[in-house]
């Protein structure tokens, strides 16, 4: 197996030998869990554009990755946080991304599309927040898409009570043609969303969120909290109206939450499913056969990778997602919208390489080593 030199602890350099890639069990969807990967976008490194300004996207490579996820039987959550929504990807680019995904999706593909308020100017009021949600939802539904309502920074800034959240979500949900997925992105992923639902404590926030859902259960496909303590997620799951799904957003504890217990289970909407897609699909195939031991055997090696990938500061996890896509040959470069490839240090990326290899996720170790070597060379490690 190929060997290369990687950064190690305390400024050391260490030789590392890769292992063979895993051989995954296969299954045929639909699986017995709804499972969506929130997918990343691929930058265009040849575009003569300001890397910190307007996004330059490689549309072909970006859409090709969605087709890769669909080919594994996973759904796609489009234009959400892993796509750098609000962190390099603005609403016009998001809408174009949504349009291309909808128009190229194969028959039967699962796709939900993020609608938010990110085109608003600063200091918006409640009426403007409602209008912004309505405009983005209308644009998505005109294209034939299904809406995922993104948590709104503008709403978090202007809401003065839990009732403001109930009013906004009630107005928006009432107008949708299809049930929406509500994405409650936690403050760990976006500090501007602290105090969402009008409460600082998750226990009280859950009560407001449940009030929104129970007021319009026919308009809600599911809720993706992100993330709660596992016990709180399970409590929320058990209190949801019949027919409303809980999509786990817990990137660190997802195997047990998806497996569930005698009282139920969580579905999944995870940015972490983007880099571990083949393992996620294989684990779902094991669940489909009621082979819980094999399910955990597939996912257990991915947890150290996930915990490193989402290490604080958590919003920077997107750098690791794109890095792993590059290592596995899904894109020809390690360049990100907004220049965010620089957001993680070389030792962090080297540990991602080791952990992806340990999980069997480097599908061509020779090529992955060559790609890793090119990244290291930029940092002066040859």
C-alpha distance (Angstrom), angle and dihedral (degrees) to the residues before:
residue distance angle dihedral
X1 . . .
X2 3.84 . .
X3 3.80 120.4 .
X4 3.80 131.7 -158.1
X5 3.80 141.0 169.1
X6 3.81 115.9 -99.8
X7 3.80 133.3 -177.4
X8 3.79 112.3 -100.9
X9 3.81 138.0 -177.8
X10 3.80 120.8 -41.8
X11 3.81 95.7 12.1
X12 3.79 92.7 -56.5
X13 3.80 127.1 146.8
X14 3.79 118.2 -139.9
X15 3.78 135.9 -175.1
X16 3.78 112.4 -119.7
X17 3.81 128.6 -168.6
X18 3.78 118.5 -156.8
X19 3.78 126.4 -135.1
X20 3.80 129.6 -133.5
X21 3.81 115.1 -82.4
X22 3.78 118.0 -100.4
X23 3.78 122.2 -96.5
X24 3.78 106.1 -132.0
X25 3.81 126.9 -149.9
X26 3.79 112.1 -119.4
X27 3.78 133.2 -137.4
X28 3.75 140.0 173.3
X29 3.80 120.7 -113.7
X30 2.91 145.3 -100.2
X31 3.78 87.3 83.1
X32 3.80 121.5 -161.8
X33 3.80 90.6 -107.6
X34 3.79 126.9 56.0
X35 3.80 102.8 -122.2
X36 3.79 124.6 -176.8
X37 3.78 128.8 179.6
X38 3.79 114.7 -148.2
X39 3.80 97.9 -136.5
X40 3.81 130.9 -141.1
X41 3.80 127.7 -130.9
X42 3.80 125.9 -121.6
X43 3.78 118.4 -131.1
X44 3.80 122.7 -136.5
X45 3.82 105.0 -121.3
X46 3.81 92.6 -171.1
X47 3.80 95.3 56.9
X48 3.80 113.9 110.5
X49 3.79 92.4 -134.4
X50 3.80 137.7 123.6
X51 3.84 103.0 -91.6
X52 3.81 90.4 -150.8
X53 3.80 93.8 45.0
X54 3.78 131.4 49.0
X55 3.80 113.3 6.4
X56 3.79 119.4 -103.7
X57 3.80 107.8 -159.6
X58 3.78 131.0 -170.1
X59 3.78 95.0 -137.4
X60 3.80 96.7 -172.6
X61 3.80 94.9 52.8
X62 3.80 91.6 41.9
X63 3.80 94.0 53.2
X64 3.81 92.0 40.8
X65 3.80 88.5 60.7
X66 3.80 90.9 54.8
X67 3.80 89.2 53.6
X68 3.80 89.1 51.0
X69 3.82 89.9 54.7
X70 3.80 91.8 46.7
X71 3.82 90.6 49.1
X72 3.81 88.3 61.2
X73 3.79 91.9 52.8
X74 3.80 95.5 -105.4
X75 3.78 123.9 132.4
X76 3.79 121.7 -126.3
X77 3.79 126.3 -126.0
X78 3.78 103.3 -157.0
X79 3.80 132.4 -150.3
X80 3.78 94.6 2.8
X81 3.80 134.0 129.0
X82 3.85 98.2 -60.7
X83 3.81 87.9 53.8
X84 3.84 85.7 61.8
X85 3.79 91.6 -108.4
X86 3.78 106.0 -175.8
X87 3.81 90.0 3.7
X88 3.79 101.4 76.8
X89 3.81 100.9 -31.2
X90 3.80 112.0 85.1
X91 3.81 128.1 -165.1
X92 3.85 97.7 -93.5
X93 3.81 90.7 52.3
X94 3.81 90.3 43.1
X95 3.80 91.4 53.7
X96 3.80 91.3 50.1
X97 3.79 89.3 49.5
X98 3.80 90.3 50.1
X99 3.80 91.5 48.1
X100 3.79 92.6 51.9
X101 3.81 92.8 46.7
X102 3.80 93.3 49.3
X103 3.80 94.7 46.7
X104 3.81 94.9 47.3
X105 3.82 100.4 38.2
X106 3.81 112.6 120.1
X107 3.81 119.8 -119.9
X108 3.78 111.7 -74.0
X109 3.80 94.6 15.0
X110 3.81 114.6 147.3
X111 3.79 112.5 -127.5
X112 3.79 132.8 164.6
X113 3.80 122.0 -178.6
X114 3.77 128.5 -147.2
X115 3.81 117.7 -116.5
X116 3.78 117.4 -175.7
X117 3.77 143.6 140.2
X118 3.80 100.4 -98.0
X119 3.80 94.9 125.6
X120 3.81 91.5 65.5
X121 3.81 121.6 109.9
X122 3.82 118.4 -119.6
X123 3.81 119.7 -77.7
X124 3.80 95.5 30.4
X125 3.79 119.6 171.5
X126 3.80 130.9 -134.5
X127 3.81 94.0 -92.6
X128 3.81 90.5 52.4
X129 3.81 90.9 49.1
X130 3.80 90.6 53.9
X131 3.81 90.6 47.2
X132 3.80 91.9 49.7
X133 3.80 92.9 50.6
X134 3.80 89.9 47.3
X135 3.80 92.8 50.8
X136 3.81 94.8 49.9
X137 3.82 93.5 43.2
X138 3.80 90.7 49.7
X139 3.82 91.4 50.3
X140 3.81 91.6 51.6
X141 3.79 95.3 45.1
X142 3.80 91.7 48.4
X143 3.80 86.7 60.0
X144 3.79 90.4 51.1
X145 3.79 94.8 -105.4
X146 3.79 131.6 142.3
X147 3.80 116.5 -123.2
X148 3.78 130.8 -121.1
X149 3.80 107.3 -169.2
X150 3.79 107.2 -136.9
X151 3.78 121.5 -147.8
X152 3.80 108.7 -99.1
X153 3.79 124.1 -129.0
X154 3.80 88.1 -164.5
X155 3.81 91.6 54.6
X156 3.81 91.7 47.5
X157 3.81 88.2 52.8
X158 3.81 98.8 47.5
X159 3.82 104.8 30.7
X160 3.78 113.7 105.6
X161 3.80 100.5 -175.1
X162 3.81 142.9 11.3
X163 3.80 86.9 -99.4
X164 3.81 89.6 65.7
X165 3.82 89.2 60.3
X166 3.79 91.5 47.0
X167 3.81 90.8 50.6
X168 3.81 95.0 48.3
X169 3.81 96.5 45.6
X170 3.79 92.4 42.5
X171 3.81 92.3 53.6
X172 3.81 93.6 46.4
X173 3.80 97.6 43.2
X174 3.80 92.3 49.7
X175 3.81 91.2 63.0
X176 3.81 99.5 49.1
X177 3.78 121.1 110.2
X178 3.82 93.8 -148.8
X179 3.80 132.5 29.3
X180 3.80 112.1 -84.7
X181 3.76 132.4 -136.6
X182 3.82 110.1 -128.6
X183 3.81 112.5 -141.8
X184 3.80 111.3 -157.7
X185 3.80 100.4 -172.3
X186 3.77 108.9 -164.2
X187 3.79 128.1 -125.6
X188 3.82 89.8 -110.0
X189 3.81 87.2 69.3
X190 3.82 95.8 37.3
X191 3.82 118.7 15.1
X192 3.83 89.7 -161.8
X193 3.82 87.4 71.5
X194 3.80 95.1 62.0
X195 3.80 112.0 134.3
X196 3.79 93.6 22.9
X197 3.81 115.7 174.7
X198 3.81 87.4 28.4
X199 3.80 97.6 -75.0
X200 3.79 136.1 93.4
X201 3.80 94.6 -151.6
X202 3.82 118.4 71.4
X203 3.81 92.5 -138.5
X204 3.81 92.0 61.4
X205 3.81 92.8 38.7
X206 3.81 88.9 56.8
X207 3.80 89.5 57.9
X208 3.81 92.3 55.8
X209 3.79 92.3 44.1
X210 3.80 90.4 50.9
X211 3.79 89.3 49.6
X212 3.81 90.2 56.5
X213 3.80 91.9 48.9
X214 3.80 97.5 44.0
X215 3.80 90.3 49.7
X216 3.83 90.6 59.2
X217 3.83 108.8 16.8
X218 3.80 93.9 154.1
X219 3.81 88.8 58.1
X220 3.82 95.7 52.3
X221 3.79 123.4 76.6
X222 3.77 92.0 -180.0
X223 3.77 149.8 -42.9
X224 3.81 126.5 -112.1
X225 3.79 109.0 -160.5
X226 3.70 115.0 -167.4
X227 2.85 113.4 -126.3
X228 3.80 122.8 -29.9
X229 3.75 127.6 166.3
X230 3.82 105.7 -83.8
X231 3.81 92.2 -112.0
X232 3.82 90.8 53.6
X233 3.80 92.1 47.4
X234 3.78 89.7 52.6
X235 3.81 90.4 48.2
X236 3.80 90.9 51.3
X237 3.80 90.8 46.3
X238 3.80 91.8 53.7
X239 3.81 92.8 49.2
X240 3.80 97.5 51.0
X241 3.81 118.8 111.8
X242 3.78 115.2 -99.3
X243 3.81 110.7 -81.9
X244 3.83 95.7 23.8
X245 3.80 112.4 113.1
X246 3.77 130.1 -141.9
X247 3.81 109.6 -138.6
X248 3.77 108.4 -164.0
X249 3.78 115.8 -129.9
X250 3.80 93.0 179.3
X251 3.79 102.9 123.0
X252 3.82 92.8 -174.6
X253 3.81 103.1 45.8
X254 3.80 103.6 28.1
X255 3.84 99.8 121.3
X256 3.81 95.0 65.3
X257 3.80 93.5 39.2
X258 3.81 92.6 52.2
X259 3.80 92.1 44.1
X260 3.80 88.6 52.4
X261 3.78 130.5 -178.3
X262 3.79 139.6 -100.5
X263 3.82 90.3 -66.5
X264 3.81 98.0 51.7
X265 3.78 146.3 -71.2
X266 3.78 142.7 -111.0
X267 3.78 125.9 -109.0
X268 3.81 116.4 -142.4
X269 3.79 140.8 -111.8
X270 3.77 105.7 165.3
X271 3.77 137.0 160.6
X272 3.78 85.0 -155.1
X273 3.80 90.4 65.8
X274 3.83 88.1 68.4
X275 3.84 95.1 71.4
X276 3.82 96.5 31.8
X277 3.81 95.8 42.0
X278 3.84 98.2 132.5
X279 3.80 91.8 48.4
X280 3.82 91.4 46.4
X281 3.80 91.8 51.0
X282 3.81 91.6 46.3
X283 3.80 91.3 50.5
X284 3.80 91.0 50.4
X285 3.79 88.5 51.5
X286 3.82 88.3 54.8
X287 3.81 90.8 51.2
X288 3.78 88.3 49.6
X289 3.83 87.0 60.6
X290 3.83 91.7 44.0
X291 3.81 89.0 -116.8
X292 3.78 99.8 143.2
X293 3.81 94.6 169.3
X294 3.81 91.6 56.1
X295 3.82 90.1 45.3
X296 3.80 91.9 57.1
X297 3.80 91.9 41.2
X298 3.81 89.0 59.3
X299 3.81 97.2 44.6
X300 3.80 101.4 35.7
X301 3.85 93.4 77.1
X302 3.81 90.7 52.0
X303 3.81 94.5 60.4
X304 3.83 97.2 77.7
X305 3.80 87.1 50.0
X306 3.82 91.7 50.1
X307 3.78 93.0 47.5
X308 3.78 91.4 51.8
X309 3.79 93.4 42.5
X310 3.83 92.0 53.6
X311 3.80 96.1 39.7
X312 3.81 114.5 139.1
X313 2.94 129.5 -50.7
X314 3.80 77.8 54.4
X315 3.83 98.8 -170.4
X316 3.81 88.5 68.1
X317 3.81 91.9 67.4
X318 3.80 88.7 98.7
X319 3.81 89.6 73.7
X320 3.79 89.9 60.8
X321 3.80 92.5 46.4
X322 3.80 91.8 56.5
X323 3.81 92.1 41.4
X324 3.81 91.2 56.8
X325 3.80 91.3 47.5
X326 3.80 87.7 53.6
X327 3.81 92.9 48.6
X328 3.80 90.1 53.1
X329 3.79 94.3 51.0
X330 3.79 98.2 -109.7
X331 3.81 89.4 126.8
X332 3.77 131.9 21.7
X333 3.80 97.0 -129.1
X334 3.79 144.8 29.4
X335 3.80 98.7 -121.0
X336 3.79 123.5 128.7
X337 3.77 138.3 -162.4
X338 3.79 107.1 -93.7
X339 3.80 92.1 18.8
X340 3.80 89.9 -85.6
X341 3.81 93.4 150.6
X342 3.81 83.8 90.5
X343 3.82 93.5 59.2
X344 3.82 96.4 91.1
X345 3.82 126.9 52.0
X346 3.80 123.8 -118.5
X347 3.83 93.4 -108.1
X348 3.83 88.6 55.7
X349 3.81 91.0 50.8
X350 3.80 91.2 46.1
X351 3.79 90.5 54.7
X352 3.81 89.7 49.2
X353 3.80 87.5 54.8
X354 3.81 91.7 52.0
X355 3.80 94.0 46.2
X356 3.80 94.1 46.3
X357 3.79 88.4 51.0
X358 3.82 91.7 48.2
X359 3.82 88.9 52.6
X360 3.82 91.0 51.4
X361 3.78 91.5 -115.4
X362 3.82 100.1 128.4
X363 3.77 98.8 94.4
X364 3.83 94.6 -168.7
X365 3.83 109.6 24.7
X366 3.81 93.6 -173.0
X367 3.79 92.2 55.2
X368 3.81 92.4 40.5
X369 3.80 90.4 54.1
X370 3.80 91.4 49.8
X371 3.80 90.8 50.1
X372 3.80 92.3 46.2
X373 3.79 89.7 50.6
X374 3.80 90.7 54.9
X375 3.81 91.3 53.1
X376 3.81 91.1 47.6
X377 3.81 91.7 49.1
X378 3.80 90.2 59.3
X379 3.81 86.2 58.4
X380 3.81 92.1 49.4
X381 3.81 97.1 -101.2
X382 3.78 109.0 129.4
